[in-house]
């Protein structure tokens, strides 16, 4: 049994959480009614303990029986970082050096699906794009968290395909909110990997593939803003709470940067993979398609 993969999933019409192996699932939610969801587990600081507990338990389901949901249900905040890899900054061709502070925007939980569920292309635009990213989940809340203490506030890691409707990102003069929040256009998952320390995140390889072709590839050691800096900066203006999700930026190579652009279309398969975290896979359908 892997001790490091905790997921939220639906089976038999009920949403649960548990530990995932390659072929089986241990249902931890029925064993811990004091914690209705993984958000409460995170708040209790019990992620790693539950992962260890699951090692000695028999499987309750096959992985084929479950449908993955986003790992942290109803997080208070999902905060996304833009332009956080050097080559990504150069894409803008504006002659400007890397920014001194992170660019940030928010997403709503409804804009994401879980691992294995299709991304939904809306009728308003064909410009559905992918962005593979690493996710950090806050375990210990705080405000104005010092850089030196920032990693103490991480509970877990996950993956994100921060799907974007490109022409709606510039639908107004300043904001990107619209293009980042169409329902079911992105994904998070498949699971949470409990955070064990700085070595775990120092040099993660992050790769995004579309239909098997590598489109994005970089390493966290090259991030413009470190995980420490992101937590420090975000907590300056807002109080972070357990279960908050921070999506930490995507490498160069999104579909918008090709000439001509290559948008996602029904039937495409996008995979986001990172060392020590896992692989997030989603297809694409048009809105209104029966699934």
PyMOL commands that set and color helices and strands:
alter all, ss='L'
color gray80, all
select helices_A, chain A and resi 38-43+47-54+63-65+86-90+109-111+147-153+166-169+178-180+198-200+220-222+227-237+255-257
alter helices_A, ss='H'
color red, helices_A
select strands_A, chain A and resi 6-11+14-20+24-27+61-62+67-68+78-82+103-106+112-113+119-121+128-129+132-138+154-161+164-165+186-194+205-210+213-219+245-250+269-274+278-286
alter strands_A, ss='S'
color yellow, strands_A
deselect
rebuild
show_as cartoon
